[in-house]
C-alpha cells in the first residue's frame, strides 16, 4: 500500500504492541500519557531505535523499512523520514540555511532551500543562527529541515514526516501560526504525517485520525470525533479525558433500542433510552459515557421533545472561564453523582441560573455510549 503502515512489537525494556496506518496526505496523531510509547514509535519509524527486541514491520510507499521476518532493517540515513523534535535540535553554530542543507539530498540547490525557507515565512533569515531566531522561527527551520528529507525539490511524494510534540515549547500565537503552516504543508506535500501529542484538544484540532496508546499498546484508532465520543472501553474513556463516565446495566427493549439503567453504588437512578447496536447482551453490567455535545439544558418548566431522555438536575456549581461556563449538576435521586458540562455563557445568563437552580437536561440517545466493563 502507499503511505505508512506500522505493526511493531517489543517485549523488552520498552514494551510495544502498536498497529496503525497513515495514508499519503493524512495526519495521524498518537495520543497517550507519558511512557505510553509515542516517541518510541516515532524513533522506530525513523530507524533510531534498533533494539534487538523490536519486531514486526514498517512500510512506507510499499517499501519495507523494517521486516523482522525477512531480516530487513534499513538504516536511518536511508529512510526518507523527516523528524521534528520537541526542542528543534538545530545545530547552534550553523545558519538556518545550513541546518536545512545538512538534511537535503543532492537534488536540492541553495536556491531551492532559500525558496523553501521563504515559503515557510523565513524570508531574509537564512543566514541567522538559531540563537538569533524566535522559538516559532526555529520551529519553521526544523520543519523545513524535515521536509527536505521527505520530498524532492519538485514536491513529489516521498517518505514520512514525524512530529514529536513540536508545538509544546512555543507561545499561543506562534502555535496558531504553526498550525496554519502545517495545514499548508499538508496541501502541498502528499506524505504521511505522524504527530505525537499528549494534548487531546490538539489532536482533535489537527489530526485526521488518532491512535490512543497506553503502555505501548494501541487501544483504539479512528476519526477524533468518533473516538472521543465513542471510546472502546473504560480505559480509553479515561485517557481521552471524558468526565461524565458512569456505570449501569443495559437491557434489551425493542428492535434497535435498549434501556440503560443508571446505577451509582447502591443507588439506582433513571432509565435512559439508548441505541442498541446488538453488541451487548440483555441485563449486562456496563460502563457508559455522556457526550455533552448532544445535551441541551432547559429551564425546569420547559416542555421537552418526547424523543429525548429528560433528566432533572440541581445546579451544584457554575464556574466562569472566558465565555464558557463550567457547570456541575446533581441528578435528582442520585446522591454523590455529578454531571459536568461546558455551556455558553449567554445560555447561563439568559436562564439566570445559579447554584441550587433546578434545570432539565434533554439528552439525545446518541449522547449515551455504553461499553462492557472490561
MONORCOR-V24087 format. One record per run of one state. SS is the DSSP state (alpha for helix, beta for strand, coil for the rest). FROM is the first residue (numbers start at 1). LEN is the number of residues. Records with the same first field share a line. If there is no record, write none. Layout:
SS->FROM-LEN ; FROM-LEN
This chain:
coil->1-3 ; 12-3 ; 23-4 ; 32-6 ; 47-8 ; 61-2 ; 68-4 ; 74-2 ; 79-2 ; 85-10 ; 102-8 ; 120-9 ; 133-2 ; 151-9 ; 165-7 ; 189-3 ; 198-2 ; 207-2 ; 215-2 ; 223-1 ; 230-4 ; 240-5 ; 255-2 ; 265-2 ; 276-8 ; 291-1 ; 300-9 ; 322-2 ; 332-7 ; 352-6 ; 364-1 ; 373-2
beta->4-8 ; 15-8 ; 27-5 ; 55-6 ; 63-5 ; 72-2 ; 81-4 ; 95-1 ; 129-1 ; 160-5 ; 192-6 ; 209-6 ; 217-6 ; 245-10 ; 257-8 ; 267-9 ; 284-7 ; 295-5 ; 309-13 ; 324-8 ; 339-6 ; 358-6 ; 368-5
alpha->38-9 ; 76-3 ; 96-6 ; 110-10 ; 130-3 ; 135-16 ; 172-17 ; 200-7 ; 224-6 ; 234-6 ; 292-3 ; 345-7 ; 365-3
